[in-house]
Amino acid sequence: MPNNKQRNIIGVFDSGLGGLTVLKHFLKKLPQYDYLYLGDTARVPYGSHSQDVIYKYTREAVDFLFSQGCRLVILACNTASSQALHRLQQEYLPAKYPDRRILGVIIPLAEYASQFENIGIIGTRATISSGAYEQEIKKLKPKAKIIVNSAPLLVPLIEENWTGQDVINKILKKYLYLLKKEKIKILILGCTHYPFLIKNIRRLMGKNCLVPDPGKIIADSLENYLNKHPEFKNTDDGVKGVCNFALTDQPENFLRLGEKFLGKKIDNLTIISL
Amino acid sequence: MPNNKQRNIIGVFDSGLGGLTVLKHFLKKLPQYDYLYLGDTARVPYGSHSQDVIYKYTREAVDFLFSQGCRLVILACNTASSQALHRLQQEYLPAKYPDRRILGVIIPLAEYASQFENIGIIGTRATISSGAYEQEIKKLKPKAKIIVNSAPLLVPLIEENWTGQDVINKILKKYLYLLKKEKIKILILGCTHYPFLIKNIRRLMGKNCLVPDPGKIIADSLENYLNKHPEFKNTDDGVKGVCNFALTDQPENFLRLGEKFLGKKIDNLTIISL
């Protein structure tokens, strides 16, 4: 069989488990691509570190994914998207990888949110302090009212698989208090870990506030991007792709929670160093 | 003045803030030494990582402290002590630094605990799964009854300065339930972060269980060690020492909480890379 078909490996990066909530939707929506998921589990969580540290870690992750043949990488991590993406796109790619691309999760979610007037966003300390969401939403809807809050304990609660509902709800109530008081109409989960708690969050926010699953929005946006950029599109779209995983630490925690969430076995897994 | 006086810089290492609960007691008990405190704040927390990752991070930290002139380093971190100390002492020091020493926090606390029959220990996932405390206590008191539990959310709660007492107490209650039920007579706080919550823990454990401040025990043990090892002792004991700080990430969080806890200004601070 002549090998003239172009197949692409899409790199998906997160500091830990969170990006699986995005990958899940990629696999549903775009099953014909190959994926390589990288979780920097030796250094998770990123959310309370400084911009310089997050940039360095993200650049190392992208370098790895490029070295494995990915030409398109999705930062399925709000912290990395808000703190590192712009600098990678402006400084790093043009000098080192002019024919490759990195996409983040902020713009698709900001575009979606800008359909509304009264918008709430929660994220890690780093994501919220970057102001990246406000900046992108204001470009599209300058008069939008935007209420933000950082929710730094949610990632540890999720990564540690805390199941006590009363503690989860009390912590969420504190983080969501002001957003609820301001009667936001949409809440953007600005961290890819948070969909693990989407049921609790929806219940607390009530019927008058939409809490969309960010993974779905990001997958729609990726499909759209691929349609506009045939250079990253597969030409043998009928073939189902494979999904490989790379982690920077031993996989026990990741597998236990990751498989439960992804709803499928994670068996193509390698441990790597960044 | 002839410079024939020997002065020693004692290196104190922790992944983040926790080691300050030990340093505080060093400064009280042994104020005549110079100290260099290193917090690996770009990679905190260590507690849920694998042994290999923790060993690598700890070795890099020790290398830095040695490069700054410390000849004696205290791993003021239970995770590093339980996962990395033995290997550093057995493999690394003899080959690379035969005249330097690294001490941990497990042995002093295990010695103290072994005065009791019915002992409880809480720590990070890594510390508890290492079995290091049981091993050291059993050497001294083979028939001791030891109940352990990992308490992985406490470090994020402390590093994020969560102040809601109901959430803190609910999480503590869950972690301490079995230890209380088994009527332990002493609870070892097997993580140098936990003294930040010592009041809550003492209240929950009640009057029949001793919850000693680990920093005090570790400082007593260091004094004892220095008396037995004159090669690390100062010969000009009348002079008050200085205390410097090195961090691997920007210092905002560290300073806010660290100064509150240490009860003094932290001004001799440098940002370094490991």
Interface residues (C-beta under 8 A of the other chain):
Chain A: T41 A42 R43 S48 H49 S50 D52 V53 P152 L153 P156 L157 E159 E160 W162 G164 D166 V167 K170 I171 K174 T248 D249 Q250 N253
Chain B: T41 A42 R43 S48 H49 S50 D52 V53 P152 L153 P156 L157 E159 E160 W162 G164 D166 V167 K170 I171 K174 T248 D249 Q250 N253
